[in-house]
Amino acid sequence: MKNARGRVYTVWCWAGCGLSTAFWATVSLLGSLVSPDGRIQHFCMRRWSRDNLWLSRARVEIEGLEHVDPRRPQIFVANHSGLHDILSLAAHLPIQFRWIAKKQLFNVPFMGWHMRRSGYIPIDRENPREAARSIVAAAGTIAGGVSAIAFPEGTRSRTGELGPFHGGAFALALRAGVPLVPVTLDGSCRVIAPKTLQVNPGTVIRIRIDRPIDLSAYARGEKRRLMEDVHRIMSRSLAELGRRRIPGEEGRDPVYRWIQRGEAGGQAPNIRG
């Protein structure tokens, strides 16, 4: 991917990402002025995510959609190894949901305001007293019928391996009394080459949605046991998804094949599909 074609494609991809971001961010901001429930913003996020999955030529395979219940709120916890985790979940989960994010992000000028207008849910990780208050407030939001997604690792895993969990999302699920759904993704960390902006087309991102966990088996003070059980489920799913990788599977993508032909001529790829 280091030849001229690869560089041209990467520039094209990031330019398209910038245009898509500018357009959908503008629509979302305008929508936030008339949509206090965040539905317009969620629509914009979904369309932006689909645009950027197409630009990066990432192919998403998802299983377990039967565990997504559109009739009641759920809290989804997912591993996080790259930007395309966000894109894949936003584009393919067939429900309205809101992101759970650390409270500090809501203090970022402009972005924090938009996050609040979009109905995102802040959790304080640093101050224990404020953390408890934020969980109580967030539980009320969830109980009101809002599904949410959290990345309990708190940051991206550079290796794709599952890291340790923070407890906020688990305390929130126990407090709200709604099902907790483990979601495992494999492949996102390979779309953009580590420590570069190089985009690798044709990468397959696999998503597994496991069966919701019945929280009636956990007392409110058993957050640690719940975290360990979910970590075990997601570790197993991540290993199983990794075994499904097929050597050379990115070669199904016409852009990947075009780049591989390097400087040896040939027509531009057909990238409509």
C-alpha positions in Angstrom: 0.0 0.0 0.0 3.0 2.3 -0.1 3.0 2.8 -3.9 1.6 5.9 -5.7 -1.8 4.4 -6.1 -2.1 3.7 -2.4 -1.1 7.3 -1.5 -3.6 8.7 -4.0 -6.4 6.5 -2.6 -5.5 7.5 1.0 -5.6 11.2 0.1 -9.0 10.7 -1.7 -10.4 8.8 1.2 -9.4 11.5 3.8 -10.7 14.3 1.5 -14.0 12.5 1.2 -14.1 12.0 5.0 -13.6 15.8 5.5 -16.4 16.7 3.1 -18.7 14.2 4.6 -17.9 15.3 8.1 -18.4 19.0 7.3 -21.8 18.3 5.6 -23.3 15.9 8.2 -21.9 17.9 11.1 -23.6 21.0 9.8 -26.9 19.2 9.3 -26.6 17.7 12.7 -26.0 21.0 14.4 -28.9 22.6 12.7 -31.0 19.6 13.5 -30.1 19.9 17.2 -31.8 23.3 17.3 -35.2 21.7 16.5 -34.7 18.1 17.7 -34.1 18.0 21.5 -34.5 14.2 21.5 -31.4 13.6 19.4 -33.1 11.7 16.7 -32.0 13.9 13.8 -28.4 13.9 15.2 -28.5 10.1 15.3 -29.7 10.0 11.7 -26.8 12.2 10.6 -24.3 10.1 12.6 -25.6 7.0 10.8 -25.3 8.5 7.3 -21.9 9.9 8.1 -20.7 6.5 9.3 -22.0 4.8 6.1 -20.2 7.4 4.0 -16.9 6.7 5.7 -17.2 3.0 5.7 -17.8 3.2 1.9 -14.8 5.6 1.4 -12.5 3.3 3.4 -13.9 0.2 1.6 -14.4 -1.6 5.0 -16.8 -4.5 4.8 -18.9 -5.2 7.9 -20.2 -8.6 8.8 -22.5 -8.7 11.8 -24.2 -11.5 13.7 -26.5 -11.6 16.7 -28.9 -8.8 15.6 -31.7 -10.9 17.1 -30.3 -9.8 20.5 -31.1 -6.2 19.8 -34.5 -5.4 21.2 -36.1 -2.2 19.7 -38.9 -2.3 22.2 -36.9 -1.6 25.4 -33.7 0.1 26.4 -30.5 -1.8 26.5 -26.9 -0.9 27.4 -24.3 -2.3 24.9 -20.7 -2.6 25.9 -18.2 -3.0 23.1 -14.4 -3.3 22.7 -12.6 -0.4 21.1 -9.6 -0.7 18.8 -10.1 2.0 16.1 -12.3 4.7 14.7 -14.2 2.2 12.6 -15.7 0.6 15.7 -17.8 3.8 16.0 -18.6 3.8 12.3 -19.6 0.2 12.2 -21.9 0.3 15.2 -23.5 3.5 14.2 -24.1 2.3 10.6 -25.4 -1.2 11.5 -27.2 -1.3 14.8 -30.9 -0.9 13.8 -32.0 1.2 16.7 -31.7 4.7 18.1 -29.0 4.9 20.7 -26.8 7.3 22.5 -23.1 7.1 23.3 -21.8 6.9 26.9 -18.7 9.0 27.2 -16.4 10.3 29.8 -17.6 13.6 31.3 -14.4 15.4 30.4 -15.2 15.3 26.7 -18.4 17.3 27.4 -16.1 20.2 28.5 -14.5 20.5 25.0 -15.6 23.7 23.4 -18.3 23.3 20.7 -18.0 19.5 20.6 -19.2 19.1 24.2 -22.2 21.4 23.5 -23.1 19.3 20.5 -22.7 16.0 22.5 -25.2 17.3 25.1 -27.6 18.5 22.4 -27.4 15.0 20.9 -28.4 13.3 24.1 -25.0 11.6 24.8 -24.6 10.4 28.4 -21.7 11.7 30.5 -20.0 9.5 33.2 -17.4 11.0 35.5 -14.4 8.7 36.0 -12.2 10.9 38.1 -14.3 12.1 41.1 -16.0 9.2 42.9 -18.7 11.4 44.4 -19.5 13.0 41.0 -19.2 9.6 39.3 -22.0 8.3 41.6 -24.2 11.4 40.8 -23.6 11.0 37.0 -24.6 7.3 37.2 -27.8 8.2 39.0 -28.6 10.8 36.4 -27.7 8.5 33.5 -29.8 5.7 34.9 -32.8 8.0 34.8 -32.1 8.7 31.1 -31.8 5.0 30.3 -34.9 4.1 32.3 -36.8 6.7 30.2 -36.4 4.4 27.2 -32.9 5.3 25.7 -30.5 2.6 24.7 -26.8 3.4 25.0 -23.4 2.2 24.0 -20.1 2.4 26.0 -16.5 1.4 25.4 -15.6 0.1 28.8 -11.9 -0.1 28.1 -12.0 3.7 28.1 -9.5 4.1 25.2 -8.5 2.3 22.0 -6.5 -0.9 22.2 -3.5 -0.4 19.8 -3.1 -4.2 19.5 -6.7 -5.2 19.0 -6.5 -7.2 22.3 -9.2 -6.7 24.9 -8.0 -4.4 27.7 -9.2 -4.0 31.3 -12.6 -2.4 31.9 -13.7 0.7 33.7 -16.8 0.2 35.8 -19.1 3.1 34.8 -21.2 1.3 32.2 -21.7 -1.7 34.5 -22.7 0.3 37.5 -25.1 2.2 35.2 -26.7 -1.1 34.0 -27.1 -2.4 37.5 -28.6 0.9 38.6 -31.0 1.2 35.6 -32.0 -2.4 35.7 -31.8 -2.8 31.9 -30.2 -5.7 30.0 -26.5 -5.5 29.3 -25.4 -6.7 25.9 -21.8 -7.6 25.1 -20.6 -6.5 21.6 -17.3 -7.7 20.2 -15.6 -6.3 17.1 -12.6 -7.6 15.2 -10.8 -5.9 12.3 -11.2 -2.2 13.0 -7.6 -1.7 14.1 -6.5 -2.8 10.6 -8.4 -0.3 8.5 -5.9 2.5 9.2 -2.3 1.5 9.5 -0.9 2.0 13.0 0.9 5.4 13.5 0.0 6.5 10.0 -3.0 7.9 8.1 -2.7 5.1 5.5 -6.1 3.5 4.7 -6.2 -0.2 3.9 -9.2 -0.9 1.7 -11.0 -4.2 1.8 -10.6 -4.8 5.5 -13.3 -7.0 7.0 -14.8 -5.9 10.3 -16.7 -8.6 12.1 -19.2 -7.9 14.8 -20.7 -10.3 17.3 -23.6 -9.3 19.5 -23.9 -11.8 22.3 -27.0 -12.7 24.3 -28.1 -10.0 26.8 -27.0 -10.7 30.3 -29.8 -11.1 32.9 -28.9 -8.7 35.6 -31.4 -10.2 38.1 -28.5 -12.6 38.9 -26.4 -9.8 40.2 -26.8 -7.6 43.2 -26.1 -3.9 42.8 -22.8 -4.3 44.7 -21.6 -7.1 42.4 -20.3 -4.8 39.7 -16.9 -6.5 39.8 -18.3 -9.9 39.1 -20.4 -8.6 36.3 -17.3 -6.9 34.7 -15.4 -10.2 34.9 -18.2 -12.2 33.4 -18.6 -9.8 30.5 -14.8 -9.6 29.9 -14.7 -13.4 29.7 -17.6 -13.4 27.2 -16.0 -10.8 25.0 -12.5 -12.3 25.2 -13.9 -15.6 24.0 -15.9 -13.9 21.1 -12.8 -11.9 20.1 -10.7 -15.1 19.8 -13.5 -16.8 17.8 -13.9 -13.9 15.4 -10.1 -13.7 14.9 -10.1 -17.4 13.8 -12.5 -16.5 11.0 -10.1 -14.2 9.3 -9.2 -15.5 5.8 -5.8 -14.8 4.4 -6.1 -12.4 1.5 -9.8 -11.7 2.1 -9.2 -8.0 1.4 -8.4 -9.0 -2.2 -12.2 -9.2 -2.8 -12.3 -5.4 -3.0 -11.6 -3.8 -6.4 -9.8 -0.8 -4.9 -7.4 -3.1 -3.0 -6.7 -5.0 -6.3 -6.1 -1.8 -8.2 -3.6 -0.6 -5.6 -1.8 -4.0 -5.7 -1.3 -3.7 -9.4 0.9 -0.7 -8.5 2.2 1.4 -11.3 1.7 -1.3 -13.9 -1.2 0.4 -15.7 -4.8 -0.8 -15.8 -8.1 1.0 -15.4 -9.4 2.7 -12.4 -11.5 0.4 -10.2 -15.3 0.2 -10.2 -16.1 1.2 -6.7 -19.9 1.5 -6.9 -20.5 -1.6 -4.8 
